[in-house]
Amino acid sequence: MQARLRKRKVYTRSLWNFTVTDEEGRELQNKGSQMAKYFLYAAIIHGGIAAFVTFLGAFGDIIGVLPLAVARVIAGGGPGMWFTVGYVMYTIVGVVATAVTSLFYYYIENVEGKVYKGAAKALSWIHLILGNIGVAGASLCAMWGGYYGAVAMLPKGATTLDAHHVLVLVEQPIAAFIGLALIGFFAGGLGYLSMMRSKS
C-alpha cells in the first residue's frame, strides 16, 4: 500500500506549464503548450484594446477626443445598436472566448500529451490568425459605424438616411471579417477533432 502511494502522481499547474511529480516532489514530466500561450497573448491584447475602447467611451467626449458621448450613442438606439453589438461581441468573443480557447490547446497538449504537428499545426495557426483578425475587425468596424452613424444624426434636420450613408461603408468589411473568423473557427475545430482522434 505504501509503495503504491509513493508512485502516485501529483499534478501541479503554473501559468504556462503542466508539471507531474511524485509524492516526494520529483519531477516526472514538464510540458508547455505554445498554442495555449499564443491564444492567451491574443486574449491579453484584445483585453487591452477593449479597455482602451471603454476608456474612450467613458471619457472621450470629456477630453475632447470624441464629438459625442458614447452613452448618448447607446441610449439613442438606431445606429447606436451597431456600437453596442460590436462592443459586446468583442468583449465576449475577442477577450473571453479567446482566453478559454487557450484551455482547449492546453488540455490537448498537456493533459492528453499530444503534440500539434503537420496539418493539425497548420489548422491551429489558421485558427489563431484568421479567428482573431476576423473577430477584432468585425467588432471594431461595427463600433466605428455605429458611433459615427449616430454622430451623423446630430445636426438639426438629419435623418436615419444620414446614418445609413455611414453604416453602408462598414457593411462589406464586417461581412468579410466575419467570413475570416468563421474560417478560423472551422479550422480550429477540425484541428481539435484530428488531435482528439490521434494517438500521439
Backbone as ProteinMPNN parsed JSONL, in Angstrom:
{"seq_chain_A": "MQARLRKRKVYTRSLWNFTVTDEEGRELQNKGSQMAKYFLYAAIIHGGIAAFVTFLGAFGDIIGVLPLAVARVIAGGGPGMWFTVGYVMYTIVGVVATAVTSLFYYYIENVEGKVYKGAAKALSWIHLILGNIGVAGASLCAMWGGYYGAVAMLPKGATTLDAHHVLVLVEQPIAAFIGLALIGFFAGGLGYLSMMRSKS", "coords_chain_A": {"N_chain_A": [[0.836, -1.208, 0.0], [1.931, 1.268, 0.845], [3.956, 1.479, -1.036], [2.518, 1.82, -3.362], [1.376, 4.29, -2.864], [3.604, 5.961, -2.96], [4.237, 5.991, -5.624], [2.221, 7.373, -6.738], [1.022, 9.901, -8.863], [1.331, 13.429, -8.721], [-0.256, 16.293, -9.725], [0.647, 19.493, -10.732], [0.048, 22.874, -11.592], [1.213, 25.637, -13.478], [1.224, 28.986, -14.855], [2.035, 28.6, -17.534], [3.008, 26.004, -17.755], [2.667, 22.428, -17.326], [3.16, 20.337, -14.799], [4.265, 17.21, -13.673], [4.681, 15.402, -10.797], [6.044, 13.073, -8.394], [5.047, 11.884, -5.114], [7.167, 12.595, -3.579], [8.117, 14.833, -4.643], [9.648, 14.726, -6.959], [10.225, 15.571, -10.268], [8.396, 14.382, -12.977], [7.531, 14.882, -15.574], [7.48, 17.71, -17.727], [5.746, 19.913, -19.427], [4.944, 22.32, -21.973], [2.549, 24.434, -23.617], [2.608, 25.772, -26.655], [0.656, 26.879, -28.409], [-1.406, 27.415, -26.638], [-0.219, 29.469, -25.197], [-0.013, 31.445, -27.198], [-2.706, 31.993, -27.785], [-3.502, 32.95, -25.326], [-1.904, 35.218, -25.133], [-3.072, 36.636, -27.253], [-5.635, 37.048, -26.193], [-4.974, 38.772, -24.108], [-4.069, 40.997, -25.545], [-6.442, 41.675, -26.92], [-7.951, 42.295, -24.661], [-6.626, 44.592, -23.765], [-7.172, 46.356, -25.899], [-9.964, 46.437, -25.708], [-10.184, 47.633, -23.201], [-9.127, 50.143, -23.78], [-11.012, 51.086, -25.634], [-13.208, 51.173, -23.93], [-12.35, 53.155, -22.153], [-12.279, 55.378, -23.896], [-14.981, 55.452, -24.474], [-16.028, 56.203, -22.026], [-14.728, 58.609, -21.34], [-14.036, 59.969, -23.63], [-15.452, 62.125, -24.9], [-15.233, 64.039, -22.933], [-12.505, 64.649, -22.721], [-12.164, 65.692, -25.168], [-11.66, 64.122, -27.408], [-13.597, 62.666, -28.738], [-16.583, 63.569, -30.499], [-19.104, 63.104, -29.422], [-20.763, 61.762, -26.595], [-20.422, 58.363, -25.764], [-22.354, 57.125, -24.246], [-24.66, 58.507, -24.942], [-24.867, 57.712, -27.568], [-25.391, 54.963, -27.319], [-27.776, 55.029, -25.827], [-29.424, 56.278, -27.606], [-30.225, 54.406, -29.462], [-31.0, 52.926, -32.679], [-28.446, 53.517, -34.995], [-26.707, 53.342, -32.883], [-27.056, 50.837, -31.812], [-25.479, 49.216, -33.35], [-22.956, 49.876, -32.415], [-23.186, 48.941, -29.772], [-23.624, 46.152, -30.134], [-21.24, 45.471, -31.44], [-19.354, 46.089, -29.446], [-20.079, 44.382, -27.298], [-19.815, 41.893, -28.565], [-17.082, 41.904, -29.107], [-15.998, 41.946, -26.537], [-16.947, 39.515, -25.457], [-16.38, 37.434, -27.401], [-13.866, 38.168, -28.464], [-12.217, 38.683, -26.2], [-12.932, 37.018, -23.839], [-13.67, 34.446, -24.962], [-11.399, 33.869, -26.474], [-9.441, 33.588, -24.519], [-10.49, 31.35, -23.186], [-10.279, 29.508, -25.234], [-7.569, 28.981, -25.251], [-7.377, 27.157, -23.209], [-8.362, 24.806, -24.321], [-6.33, 24.069, -26.106], [-4.313, 23.796, -24.24], [-5.259, 21.629, -22.746], [-5.274, 19.534, -24.665], [-2.552, 19.37, -25.408], [-1.172, 19.084, -23.021], [-2.596, 17.679, -20.909], [-3.677, 15.508, -22.39], [-1.344, 14.889, -23.629], [-0.581, 15.138, -26.309], [0.915, 16.261, -29.377], [0.757, 19.108, -31.38], [1.22, 18.97, -34.792], [2.25, 18.957, -38.227], [-0.55, 18.863, -40.407], [-2.473, 19.464, -38.454], [-1.146, 21.368, -36.919], [-0.924, 23.448, -38.784], [-3.644, 24.041, -39.085], [-4.189, 24.997, -36.541], [-2.737, 27.376, -36.517], [-4.071, 28.785, -38.526], [-6.508, 29.049, -37.235], [-5.712, 30.674, -35.057], [-4.736, 33.074, -36.333], [-6.624, 33.939, -38.405], [-9.031, 33.729, -36.977], [-8.731, 35.562, -34.822], [-8.131, 37.994, -36.141], [-10.46, 38.255, -37.663], [-12.556, 38.441, -35.721], [-11.78, 40.755, -34.259], [-11.7, 42.677, -36.334], [-14.392, 42.691, -37.383], [-15.852, 43.424, -35.087], [-14.735, 45.936, -34.311], [-15.218, 47.446, -36.603], [-18.025, 47.463, -36.569], [-18.438, 48.906, -34.207], [-17.248, 51.364, -34.886], [-18.831, 52.144, -37.116], [-21.385, 52.265, -35.9], [-20.997, 54.293, -33.979], [-20.211, 56.635, -35.461], [-22.31, 56.713, -37.181], [-24.345, 57.5, -35.47], [-23.327, 60.0, -34.801], [-23.609, 61.265, -37.24], [-26.279, 61.847, -37.225], [-26.579, 63.987, -35.611], [-26.719, 66.801, -36.476], [-29.219, 69.358, -36.885], [-32.23, 68.429, -38.368], [-31.225, 66.164, -39.537], [-31.534, 62.788, -40.693], [-32.357, 59.242, -40.489], [-31.315, 58.383, -42.84], [-28.929, 59.704, -43.171], [-27.358, 58.445, -41.267], [-27.373, 55.946, -42.422], [-25.73, 56.305, -44.648], [-23.258, 56.242, -43.488], [-23.17, 53.741, -42.205], [-23.343, 51.978, -44.337], [-20.825, 51.952, -45.303], [-19.377, 50.202, -43.762], [-20.574, 47.751, -43.961], [-19.814, 45.711, -45.89], [-17.029, 45.306, -45.176], [-17.433, 44.288, -42.527], [-18.833, 41.915, -43.082], [-16.823, 40.561, -44.517], [-14.816, 40.27, -42.559], [-16.176, 38.701, -40.694], [-16.439, 36.404, -42.227], [-13.712, 35.625, -42.393], [-13.259, 35.084, -39.673], [-14.99, 32.898, -39.279], [-13.832, 30.977, -40.954], [-11.43, 30.662, -39.585], [-12.379, 29.654, -37.084], [-13.577, 27.287, -37.93], [-11.362, 25.912, -38.936], [-9.929, 25.634, -36.549], [-11.668, 23.957, -35.132], [-11.574, 21.63, -36.724], [-8.927, 21.007, -36.283], [-8.977, 20.423, -33.527], [-10.593, 18.084, -33.544], [-9.064, 16.318, -35.1], [-6.795, 16.056, -33.482], [-7.85, 14.974, -31.109], [-8.636, 12.523, -32.018], [-6.29, 11.394, -32.773], [-3.494, 9.283, -31.819], [-1.187, 10.167, -30.798]], "CA_chain_A": [[0.0, 0.0, 0.0], [2.815, 2.418, 0.9], [4.661, 1.56, -2.315], [1.589, 2.381, -4.329], [1.216, 5.716, -2.577], [4.8, 6.685, -3.377], [4.248, 6.103, -7.08], [1.083, 8.153, -7.205], [1.423, 11.154, -9.484], [0.714, 14.651, -8.226], [-0.251, 17.246, -10.828], [0.651, 20.907, -10.36], [-0.049, 23.707, -12.791], [1.593, 27.041, -13.446], [0.536, 29.704, -15.929], [2.359, 28.081, -18.849], [3.464, 24.624, -17.77], [1.949, 21.362, -16.63], [4.233, 19.563, -14.194], [3.848, 15.995, -12.991], [5.685, 14.982, -9.831], [5.598, 12.049, -7.473], [4.761, 12.452, -3.796], [8.399, 13.088, -2.995], [8.455, 16.085, -5.311], [10.498, 14.543, -8.121], [9.505, 15.907, -11.493], [8.317, 13.284, -13.933], [7.483, 15.477, -16.897], [7.192, 19.141, -17.706], [5.391, 20.276, -20.79], [4.324, 23.61, -22.177], [1.723, 24.479, -24.819], [2.873, 27.006, -27.387], [-0.581, 27.459, -28.93], [-2.125, 27.989, -25.494], [0.433, 30.748, -24.921], [-0.357, 32.422, -28.236], [-4.105, 32.413, -27.611], [-3.574, 33.766, -24.12], [-1.364, 36.523, -25.528], [-4.097, 37.298, -28.067], [-6.697, 37.499, -25.281], [-4.457, 39.93, -23.385], [-4.089, 42.125, -26.49], [-7.851, 42.055, -27.071], [-8.37, 42.94, -23.419], [-6.089, 45.95, -23.771], [-7.943, 47.156, -26.863], [-11.295, 46.636, -25.123], [-10.044, 48.615, -22.123], [-8.939, 51.451, -24.425], [-12.317, 51.491, -26.17], [-14.034, 51.516, -22.77], [-11.886, 54.46, -21.68], [-12.784, 56.389, -24.828], [-16.421, 55.536, -24.315], [-16.368, 56.877, -20.772], [-14.14, 59.942, -21.183], [-13.63, 60.532, -24.918], [-16.056, 63.44, -25.145], [-14.775, 64.954, -21.89], [-11.146, 65.101, -23.039], [-12.192, 66.314, -26.485], [-11.25, 63.209, -28.481], [-14.809, 62.278, -29.452], [-17.577, 64.647, -30.543], [-20.363, 62.719, -28.787], [-20.608, 60.764, -25.538], [-20.857, 57.03, -26.17], [-23.595, 56.833, -23.523], [-25.76, 59.046, -25.757], [-24.955, 56.869, -28.764], [-26.061, 53.721, -26.938], [-29.146, 55.334, -25.396], [-30.221, 56.74, -28.746], [-30.69, 53.298, -30.3], [-30.679, 53.089, -34.09], [-27.065, 53.126, -35.285], [-26.028, 53.041, -31.626], [-27.116, 49.391, -31.57], [-24.309, 48.64, -34.001], [-21.848, 50.037, -31.477], [-23.413, 48.048, -28.629], [-23.395, 44.766, -30.553], [-19.818, 45.321, -31.697], [-18.622, 46.115, -28.18], [-20.386, 43.15, -26.561], [-19.222, 40.774, -29.301], [-15.633, 41.945, -28.937], [-15.689, 41.574, -25.157], [-17.231, 38.092, -25.213], [-15.667, 36.535, -28.315], [-12.474, 38.559, -28.596], [-11.448, 38.593, -24.952], [-13.232, 35.85, -23.014], [-13.614, 33.182, -25.712], [-10.018, 33.603, -26.873], [-8.76, 33.059, -23.333], [-10.997, 29.99, -22.95], [-9.736, 28.655, -26.289], [-6.223, 28.541, -24.855], [-7.521, 25.982, -22.34], [-8.525, 23.635, -25.173], [-4.993, 23.681, -26.554], [-3.6, 23.361, -23.037], [-5.737, 20.282, -22.403], [-4.839, 18.56, -25.666], [-1.099, 19.208, -25.455], [-0.6, 18.763, -21.725], [-3.32, 16.606, -20.228], [-3.7, 14.358, -23.292], [0.031, 14.576, -24.015], [-0.456, 15.086, -27.765], [1.65, 17.401, -29.903], [0.291, 19.636, -32.657], [2.225, 18.922, -35.837], [1.712, 18.719, -39.556], [-1.787, 19.547, -40.792], [-3.121, 19.991, -37.246], [-0.419, 22.586, -36.559], [-1.337, 24.47, -39.745], [-5.015, 24.416, -38.741], [-4.163, 25.804, -35.32], [-2.272, 28.716, -36.89], [-5.196, 29.431, -39.228], [-7.44, 29.391, -36.158], [-5.174, 31.807, -34.301], [-4.594, 34.298, -37.118], [-7.881, 34.373, -39.021], [-10.063, 33.891, -35.947], [-8.549, 36.799, -34.064], [-8.28, 39.144, -37.045], [-11.863, 38.365, -38.035], [-13.359, 38.933, -34.594], [-11.411, 42.144, -33.982], [-12.104, 43.53, -37.449], [-15.851, 42.824, -37.439], [-16.329, 44.143, -33.896], [-14.305, 47.341, -34.354], [-15.962, 48.096, -37.694], [-19.391, 47.691, -36.091], [-18.389, 50.007, -33.242], [-16.965, 52.61, -35.623], [-20.017, 52.517, -37.886], [-22.466, 52.654, -35.001], [-20.707, 55.583, -33.333], [-20.247, 57.756, -36.404], [-23.677, 56.788, -37.696], [-25.067, 58.325, -34.504], [-22.811, 61.368, -34.942], [-24.18, 61.824, -38.471], [-27.656, 62.261, -36.965], [-26.579, 65.107, -34.677], [-27.188, 68.093, -36.991], [-30.661, 69.558, -36.951], [-32.807, 68.016, -39.637], [-30.632, 64.913, -40.005], [-32.433, 61.635, -40.626], [-31.686, 57.943, -40.467], [-30.604, 58.225, -44.109], [-27.558, 60.18, -42.95], [-26.671, 57.358, -40.575], [-27.224, 54.846, -43.378], [-24.575, 56.586, -45.504], [-22.07, 55.82, -42.735], [-23.229, 52.302, -41.941], [-23.131, 51.213, -45.56], [-19.378, 51.874, -45.523], [-18.79, 49.096, -42.988], [-21.32, 46.506, -44.142], [-18.998, 44.693, -46.552], [-15.889, 44.916, -44.328], [-17.892, 43.436, -41.428], [-19.118, 40.593, -43.649], [-15.549, 39.929, -44.859], [-14.147, 39.888, -41.318], [-16.909, 37.56, -40.13], [-16.041, 35.244, -43.029], [-12.386, 35.208, -41.941], [-13.394, 34.479, -38.344], [-15.614, 31.58, -39.416], [-12.815, 30.074, -41.497], [-10.52, 30.366, -38.481], [-13.035, 28.789, -36.1], [-13.768, 25.979, -38.554], [-10.051, 25.274, -38.959], [-9.622, 25.237, -35.181], [-12.495, 22.797, -34.8], [-11.004, 20.461, -37.4], [-7.698, 20.676, -35.578], [-9.356, 19.744, -32.276], [-11.08, 16.734, -33.811], [-7.961, 15.47, -35.549], [-5.916, 15.769, -32.355], [-8.536, 14.095, -30.173], [-8.713, 11.183, -32.607], [-4.943, 10.844, -32.961], [-2.982, 8.543, -30.679], [0.071, 10.756, -30.332]], "C_chain_A": [[0.863, 1.247, 0.0], [3.57, 2.601, -0.41], [3.78, 2.172, -3.378], [1.426, 3.873, -4.119], [2.417, 6.516, -3.057], [4.816, 6.921, -4.888], [3.119, 6.977, -7.615], [1.551, 9.501, -7.735], [0.645, 12.323, -8.886], [0.854, 15.704, -9.319], [-0.289, 18.671, -10.279], [0.698, 21.733, -11.629], [0.496, 25.103, -12.516], [0.897, 27.714, -14.607], [0.775, 29.056, -17.278], [2.571, 26.569, -18.86], [2.58, 23.682, -16.965], [3.013, 20.407, -16.102], [3.667, 18.359, -13.454], [4.984, 15.567, -12.07], [5.143, 13.818, -9.018], [5.437, 12.688, -6.093], [6.007, 12.978, -3.095], [8.898, 14.343, -3.694], [9.342, 15.951, -6.524], [9.695, 14.747, -9.393], [9.568, 14.756, -12.474], [8.234, 13.792, -15.364], [7.061, 16.932, -16.768], [6.955, 19.609, -19.132], [4.802, 21.679, -20.818], [3.506, 23.564, -23.457], [1.937, 25.814, -25.504], [1.585, 27.659, -27.869], [-1.415, 28.058, -27.799], [-1.537, 29.346, -25.132], [-0.022, 31.81, -25.914], [-1.795, 32.913, -28.085], [-4.269, 33.256, -26.352], [-2.998, 35.155, -24.371], [-2.396, 37.316, -26.323], [-5.22, 37.833, -27.191], [-6.248, 38.729, -24.5], [-4.471, 41.171, -24.282], [-5.513, 42.61, -26.701], [-8.354, 42.776, -25.827], [-7.862, 44.365, -23.324], [-6.848, 46.865, -24.713], [-9.333, 47.448, -26.309], [-11.251, 47.662, -24.0], [-9.881, 50.019, -22.689], [-10.257, 51.979, -24.985], [-13.25, 51.91, -25.035], [-13.654, 52.886, -22.214], [-12.391, 55.578, -22.582], [-14.287, 56.567, -24.679], [-16.822, 56.321, -23.08], [-15.906, 58.327, -20.739], [-13.781, 60.637, -22.494], [-14.188, 61.907, -25.207], [-15.564, 64.478, -24.147], [-13.391, 65.514, -22.219], [-11.044, 65.65, -24.459], [-11.753, 65.437, -27.64], [-12.436, 62.822, -29.357], [-15.836, 63.407, -29.42], [-18.863, 64.356, -29.778], [-20.103, 61.635, -27.748], [-21.155, 59.42, -26.015], [-22.153, 56.648, -25.464], [-24.802, 57.339, -24.307], [-25.957, 58.213, -27.014], [-25.741, 55.598, -28.454], [-27.526, 53.972, -26.586], [-30.038, 55.731, -26.563], [-30.746, 55.632, -29.627], [-30.277, 53.513, -31.744], [-29.269, 52.637, -34.396], [-26.265, 52.798, -34.024], [-26.055, 51.559, -31.285], [-25.939, 48.679, -32.231], [-23.108, 48.718, -33.062], [-21.986, 49.048, -30.323], [-23.11, 46.601, -28.984], [-21.906, 44.519, -30.79], [-19.01, 45.244, -30.415], [-18.829, 44.818, -27.387], [-19.734, 41.942, -27.239], [-17.714, 40.742, -29.089], [-15.228, 41.509, -27.528], [-15.849, 40.074, -24.93], [-16.366, 37.186, -26.083], [-14.178, 36.871, -28.374], [-11.655, 38.325, -27.347], [-11.693, 37.258, -24.243], [-13.061, 34.54, -23.782], [-12.196, 32.853, -26.161], [-9.217, 33.034, -25.704], [-9.201, 31.621, -23.048], [-10.442, 29.026, -23.994], [-8.353, 28.146, -25.937], [-6.287, 27.293, -23.968], [-7.701, 24.703, -23.155], [-7.158, 23.13, -25.634], [-4.157, 23.167, -25.387], [-3.974, 21.925, -22.683], [-5.183, 19.243, -23.375], [-3.338, 18.296, -25.568], [-0.491, 18.777, -24.123], [-1.29, 17.608, -21.025], [-3.346, 15.345, -21.097], [-2.297, 13.965, -23.741], [0.25, 14.474, -25.508], [0.19, 16.384, -28.267], [1.064, 17.824, -31.242], [1.444, 19.616, -33.656], [1.544, 18.669, -37.172], [0.469, 19.542, -39.856], [-2.488, 20.159, -39.589], [-2.462, 21.285, -36.798], [-0.819, 23.73, -37.478], [-2.752, 24.959, -39.432], [-5.051, 25.288, -37.489], [-3.684, 27.222, -35.604], [-3.344, 29.479, -37.654], [-6.229, 29.896, -38.214], [-6.983, 30.655, -35.431], [-5.223, 33.1, -35.096], [-5.94, 34.784, -37.655], [-8.974, 34.596, -37.985], [-9.944, 35.215, -35.227], [-8.683, 38.045, -34.929], [-9.748, 39.35, -37.392], [-12.729, 38.948, -36.937], [-13.063, 40.406, -34.313], [-11.901, 43.076, -35.082], [-13.606, 43.768, -37.499], [-16.371, 43.67, -36.279], [-15.982, 45.624, -33.96], [-14.994, 48.1, -35.473], [-17.392, 48.41, -37.266], [-19.428, 48.853, -35.097], [-18.166, 51.346, -33.942], [-18.202, 53.074, -36.383], [-21.161, 52.973, -37.008], [-22.239, 54.025, -34.385], [-20.857, 56.734, -34.322], [-21.566, 57.829, -37.167], [-24.539, 57.639, -36.786], [-24.625, 59.786, -34.586], [-23.416, 62.048, -36.17], [-25.599, 62.317, -38.269], [-27.738, 63.444, -36.003], [-27.134, 66.414, -35.258], [-28.715, 68.18, -37.068], [-31.175, 69.204, -38.332], [-32.228, 66.729, -40.2], [-31.613, 63.759, -39.808], [-31.627, 60.338, -40.56], [-30.932, 57.68, -41.769], [-29.15, 58.673, -43.975], [-26.734, 59.111, -42.23], [-26.416, 56.191, -41.527], [-26.004, 55.05, -44.264], [-23.268, 56.188, -44.815], [-22.045, 54.302, -42.584], [-22.947, 51.468, -43.187], [-21.637, 51.06, -45.855], [-18.756, 50.662, -44.825], [-19.505, 47.767, -43.184], [-20.455, 45.413, -44.763], [-17.743, 44.327, -45.757], [-16.293, 44.001, -43.165], [-18.158, 42.02, -41.929], [-17.823, 39.845, -43.971], [-14.82, 39.452, -43.603], [-14.849, 38.707, -40.643], [-16.564, 36.281, -40.887], [-14.677, 34.715, -42.619], [-12.463, 34.498, -40.585], [-13.98, 33.075, -38.433], [-14.644, 30.555, -39.979], [-11.842, 29.661, -40.388], [-11.118, 29.412, -37.464], [-13.217, 27.378, -36.644], [-12.442, 25.215, -38.588], [-9.652, 24.802, -37.561], [-10.401, 24.012, -34.757], [-11.978, 21.523, -35.449], [-9.714, 20.013, -36.713], [-7.971, 19.948, -34.273], [-9.716, 18.29, -32.54], [-9.947, 15.809, -34.238], [-7.025, 15.108, -34.41], [-6.566, 14.825, -31.345], [-8.608, 12.671, -30.69], [-7.337, 10.553, -32.771], [-4.473, 10.153, -31.67], [-1.681, 9.118, -30.145], [0.133, 12.236, -30.675]], "O_chain_A": [[0.588, 2.189, -0.743], [3.8, 3.728, -0.85], [4.247, 2.957, -4.204], [1.346, 4.636, -5.082], [2.255, 7.646, -3.518], [5.345, 7.925, -5.365], [3.073, 7.283, -8.807], [2.385, 10.161, -7.115], [-0.544, 12.211, -8.587], [1.96, 15.976, -9.785], [-1.147, 19.011, -9.464], [1.312, 21.338, -12.62], [0.266, 25.673, -11.45], [0.071, 27.097, -15.279], [-0.144, 28.957, -18.09], [2.334, 25.923, -19.881], [1.855, 24.09, -16.057], [3.692, 19.741, -16.883], [2.703, 18.481, -12.698], [6.118, 15.39, -12.515], [3.933, 13.601, -8.958], [5.665, 13.886, -5.926], [5.906, 13.726, -2.122], [9.972, 14.855, -3.377], [9.762, 16.964, -7.083], [8.623, 14.168, -9.569], [10.638, 14.222, -12.768], [8.811, 13.19, -16.269], [6.377, 17.321, -15.822], [7.884, 19.682, -19.936], [4.243, 22.161, -19.832], [3.762, 22.714, -24.309], [1.509, 26.857, -25.009], [1.434, 28.875, -27.751], [-2.06, 29.09, -27.982], [-2.275, 30.273, -24.797], [-0.371, 32.927, -25.531], [-2.07, 34.103, -28.238], [-5.088, 34.175, -26.32], [-3.533, 36.152, -23.886], [-2.577, 38.513, -26.1], [-5.709, 38.941, -27.413], [-7.049, 39.631, -24.255], [-4.838, 42.26, -23.84], [-5.773, 43.813, -26.667], [-9.096, 43.754, -25.927], [-8.577, 45.252, -22.858], [-7.138, 48.013, -24.375], [-9.828, 48.569, -26.424], [-12.169, 48.47, -23.856], [-10.431, 50.977, -22.147], [-10.583, 53.157, -24.835], [-13.992, 52.884, -25.161], [-14.522, 53.68, -21.85], [-12.874, 56.602, -22.1], [-14.803, 57.682, -24.749], [-17.834, 57.023, -23.082], [-16.591, 59.186, -20.184], [-13.28, 61.762, -22.483], [-13.471, 62.772, -25.709], [-15.484, 65.663, -24.47], [-13.131, 66.701, -22.022], [-9.96, 66.029, -24.904], [-11.498, 65.936, -28.736], [-12.297, 62.668, -30.57], [-15.944, 64.121, -28.423], [-19.638, 65.275, -29.511], [-19.327, 60.709, -27.983], [-22.234, 59.359, -26.603], [-22.97, 55.92, -26.029], [-25.845, 56.685, -24.339], [-27.085, 58.031, -27.474], [-26.63, 55.199, -29.207], [-28.409, 53.218, -26.998], [-31.254, 55.546, -26.519], [-31.621, 55.87, -30.459], [-29.3, 54.214, -32.007], [-28.91, 51.497, -34.097], [-25.273, 52.071, -34.081], [-25.19, 51.07, -30.558], [-25.46, 47.661, -31.731], [-22.345, 47.762, -32.926], [-21.016, 48.395, -29.941], [-22.426, 45.902, -28.236], [-21.372, 43.484, -30.391], [-18.09, 44.434, -30.302], [-17.875, 44.235, -26.873], [-19.172, 41.075, -26.569], [-17.133, 39.672, -28.911], [-14.242, 40.795, -27.348], [-15.006, 39.437, -24.298], [-15.699, 36.282, -25.579], [-13.331, 35.979, -28.34], [-10.531, 37.829, -27.417], [-10.769, 36.463, -24.07], [-12.385, 33.626, -23.309], [-11.826, 31.681, -26.223], [-8.416, 32.115, -25.876], [-8.376, 30.773, -22.707], [-10.165, 27.866, -23.688], [-7.994, 27.019, -26.277], [-5.369, 26.473, -23.974], [-7.25, 23.635, -22.74], [-6.862, 21.937, -25.564], [-3.389, 22.216, -25.534], [-3.11, 21.109, -22.361], [-4.683, 18.198, -22.958], [-2.899, 17.148, -25.635], [0.582, 18.174, -24.095], [-0.634, 16.659, -20.594], [-3.074, 14.247, -20.612], [-2.08, 12.838, -24.185], [1.176, 13.791, -25.945], [0.033, 17.449, -27.67], [0.893, 16.997, -32.138], [2.51, 20.174, -33.398], [0.399, 18.221, -37.225], [0.425, 20.746, -39.602], [-3.04, 21.255, -39.687], [-3.146, 22.203, -36.344], [-1.03, 24.853, -37.02], [-3.025, 26.157, -39.507], [-5.857, 26.214, -37.396], [-4.175, 28.172, -34.995], [-3.512, 30.683, -37.456], [-6.761, 31.001, -38.318], [-7.764, 31.582, -35.217], [-5.7, 34.118, -34.593], [-6.346, 35.915, -37.388], [-9.756, 35.54, -38.097], [-10.937, 35.917, -35.039], [-9.278, 39.037, -34.507], [-10.23, 40.482, -37.416], [-13.54, 39.84, -37.183], [-13.981, 41.208, -34.149], [-12.454, 44.139, -34.8], [-14.052, 44.907, -37.639], [-17.231, 44.53, -36.469], [-16.832, 46.475, -33.696], [-15.32, 49.276, -35.313], [-17.911, 49.487, -37.559], [-20.335, 49.684, -35.138], [-18.822, 52.338, -33.625], [-18.582, 54.243, -36.311], [-21.837, 53.953, -37.322], [-23.166, 54.827, -34.278], [-21.561, 57.704, -34.041], [-21.908, 58.868, -37.731], [-25.37, 58.414, -37.259], [-25.442, 60.698, -34.458], [-23.7, 63.245, -36.151], [-26.085, 63.127, -39.058], [-28.832, 63.86, -35.621], [-27.939, 67.076, -34.603], [-29.397, 67.179, -37.29], [-30.617, 69.631, -39.343], [-32.689, 66.247, -41.235], [-32.416, 63.76, -38.875], [-30.397, 60.342, -40.574], [-30.019, 56.856, -41.805], [-28.253, 58.095, -44.589], [-25.562, 58.899, -42.543], [-25.379, 55.531, -41.453], [-25.314, 54.088, -44.6], [-22.292, 55.839, -45.478], [-21.018, 53.663, -42.81], [-22.378, 50.379, -43.097], [-21.234, 50.145, -46.573], [-17.721, 50.158, -45.26], [-19.082, 46.755, -42.627], [-20.369, 44.31, -44.223], [-17.414, 43.144, -45.665], [-15.579, 43.048, -42.851], [-17.765, 41.043, -41.29], [-17.725, 38.641, -43.733], [-14.268, 38.351, -43.586], [-14.196, 37.822, -40.09], [-16.413, 35.215, -40.291], [-14.488, 33.504, -42.505], [-11.831, 33.464, -40.37], [-13.522, 32.165, -37.743], [-14.626, 29.403, -39.545], [-11.478, 28.492, -40.26], [-10.456, 28.471, -37.025], [-13.037, 26.397, -35.923], [-12.403, 24.018, -38.305], [-9.105, 23.711, -37.401], [-9.86, 23.125, -34.098], [-11.943, 20.465, -34.819], [-9.441, 18.82, -36.578], [-7.29, 18.977, -33.941], [-9.227, 17.38, -31.87], [-9.871, 14.661, -33.798], [-6.512, 13.991, -34.359], [-5.888, 13.964, -30.785], [-8.637, 11.72, -29.909], [-7.217, 9.334, -32.895], [-4.991, 10.413, -30.583], [-1.134, 8.623, -29.161], [1.12, 12.902, -30.361]]}, "name": "protein", "num_of_chains": 1, "seq": "MQARLRKRKVYTRSLWNFTVTDEEGRELQNKGSQMAKYFLYAAIIHGGIAAFVTFLGAFGDIIGVLPLAVARVIAGGGPGMWFTVGYVMYTIVGVVATAVTSLFYYYIENVEGKVYKGAAKALSWIHLILGNIGVAGASLCAMWGGYYGAVAMLPKGATTLDAHHVLVLVEQPIAAFIGLALIGFFAGGLGYLSMMRSKS"}
